[in-house]
Amino acid sequence: MIFVRQSSNLGVDTTGMSEAEGVKAAIEAVKALSLSIGIPQKLHEINVKEEDIPALAVAAFNDVCTGGNPRPTSVADIEAIYRKAF
């Protein structure tokens, strides 16, 4: 894993933080940025319907990029992620 000691581009100084603290600070900074510029946070905000999730999960699983995923995955795993994001 890459450890960022200072993340001035995100406006967060991670000096002296543990790796986990730095990662959390970076995630919080990205989320704050996305909220400040109005990026939708949930799939339903971009008109995804709950009944579309199974088909979206199959399409994502069948995407050519899925094979390069560093962790083995399944349609059920992807569907669970989509449901959390809904």
DADAHU-V727888 format. One record per helix or strand of 3 or more residues. SS is the DSSP state (@ for helix, = for strand). FROM is the first residue (numbers start at 1). TO is the last residue. If there is no record, write none. Layout:
((SS | FROM | TO) (SS | FROM | TO))
This chain:
((@ | 8 | 10) (@ | 19 | 36) (@ | 43 | 46) (@ | 50 | 62) (@ | 64 | 68) (@ | 75 | 85))
